Amino acid sequence: QVQLVESGGGLVQAGGSLRLSCVASGSIFSKNSAMGWYRQAAGKQRDLVAVITSGGSTNYVDSVKGRFTIPRDNAKNTVSLQMNSLKPEDTAKYYCNYRVAGYNYWGQGTQVTVSS
């Protein structure tokens, strides 16, 4: 079993920055895994924002490229999401995800609200 705990959400003005953090505990395997962030705006589906593999490969949705980064610390089982130049359309609940051996684990989510 894996537990994910997110922190760092909040209210910010457009153009501002926030940093989300996710700590994983439990049966964590550093190899052949991926950690990422998804977001779900009100009335919409949950979509991928950014992901990083245990090998360090990253992938970002086009709308956040150049603004968000996803650092990962394998030794500490943590992944962060550094969000810069935030826009109102980034407003959503952000979920941490850990994927290994075909299993997906989710955090409880943290709300990010960007005011215009």
FENUR-V507486 format. One record per residue. N is the residue number from 1. SS is DSSP state (h for helix, s for strand, l for the rest). PSI is psi as a letter, one per 30 degrees, with the letter a starting at -180 (999 if undefined). OMEGA is omega as a letter, one per 20 degrees, with the letter a starting at -180 (999 if undefined). Layout:
# FENUR-V507486
n | ss | psi | omega
N | SS | PSI | OMEGA
N | SS | PSI | OMEGA
This chain:
# FENUR-V507486
n | ss | psi | omega
1 | l | k | a
2 | s | k | r
3 | s | k | r
4 | s | k | r
5 | s | j | a
6 | s | l | r
7 | s | l | r
8 | l | f | r
9 | l | l | r
10 | s | a | a
11 | s | k | a
12 | s | l | r
13 | s | l | r
14 | l | k | a
15 | l | f | a
16 | l | a | a
17 | l | l | r
18 | s | l | r
19 | s | k | r
20 | s | k | r
21 | s | l | r
22 | s | k | r
23 | s | k | r
24 | s | k | r
25 | s | l | a
26 | s | b | a
27 | l | i | a
28 | l | k | r
29 | l | j | a
30 | l | e | a
31 | l | k | r
32 | l | h | r
33 | s | l | r
34 | s | k | r
35 | s | k | a
36 | s | l | r
37 | s | k | r
38 | s | l | r
39 | s | l | a
40 | s | j | r
41 | l | l | a
42 | l | k | r
43 | l | g | a
44 | l | l | r
45 | l | l | r
46 | l | k | a
47 | s | l | r
48 | s | k | r
49 | s | e | a
50 | s | l | r
51 | s | k | r
52 | s | k | r
53 | s | l | r
54 | l | f | r
55 | l | f | r
56 | l | g | r
57 | l | k | a
58 | s | l | r
59 | s | k | a
60 | s | k | r
61 | l | k | a
62 | h | e | a
63 | h | f | a
64 | h | f | a
65 | l | k | a
66 | l | f | a
67 | l | e | a
68 | s | k | r
69 | s | l | a
70 | l | i | r
71 | l | k | a
72 | s | k | r
73 | s | j | a
74 | h | e | a
75 | h | e | a
76 | h | g | a
77 | l | h | r
78 | s | l | r
79 | s | k | a
80 | s | l | r
81 | s | j | r
82 | s | j | a
83 | s | j | r
84 | l | l | r
85 | l | h | a
86 | l | k | a
87 | l | l | r
88 | h | e | r
89 | h | f | r
90 | h | f | r
91 | l | k | a
92 | s | l | r
93 | s | k | a
94 | s | k | a
95 | s | k | r
96 | s | k | a
97 | s | k | r
98 | s | k | a
99 | s | k | r
100 | s | k | r
101 | l | h | r
102 | l | f | r
103 | s | k | r
104 | s | k | r
105 | s | k | a
106 | s | k | r
107 | l | a | a
108 | l | f | r
109 | l | l | r
110 | s | k | a
111 | s | k | r
112 | s | k | r
113 | s | k | a
114 | s | j | a
115 | s | k | a
116 | l | 999 | 999
